[in-house]
C-alpha cells in the first residue's frame, strides 16, 4: 500500500520520462 502513491506519480510523469506508462518503484527515471 505504501508504494501506491509512487506508482500513480510515476505513471503520471510527463513525456520526457523514458518510463512513462511503466511505473517502476524506485526508478522513476
C-alpha positions as CSV (number, residue, x, y, z in Angstrom):
1,X,0.0,0.0,0.0
2,X,2.9,2.3,0.7
3,X,4.1,2.2,-2.9
4,X,0.7,3.1,-4.4
5,X,1.1,6.9,-4.5
6,X,4.6,6.5,-6.1
7,X,3.2,4.2,-8.8
8,X,0.5,6.7,-9.6
9,X,3.0,9.5,-9.7
10,X,5.4,7.6,-12.0
11,X,2.5,6.8,-14.3
12,X,1.6,10.4,-14.5
13,X,5.0,11.7,-15.3
14,X,5.4,13.9,-18.4
15,X,6.6,12.6,-21.8
16,X,10.2,13.3,-21.0
17,X,10.3,10.3,-18.8
18,X,11.6,7.2,-20.5
19,X,9.5,5.1,-18.2
20,X,6.2,6.8,-18.9
21,X,3.4,4.3,-18.7
22,X,5.8,1.9,-17.0
23,X,5.6,2.6,-13.2
24,X,8.8,1.3,-11.8
25,X,9.2,1.6,-8.0
26,X,12.5,3.2,-7.0
27,X,13.5,4.1,-10.6
28,X,11.1,6.9,-11.9
29,X,13.8,7.8,-14.5
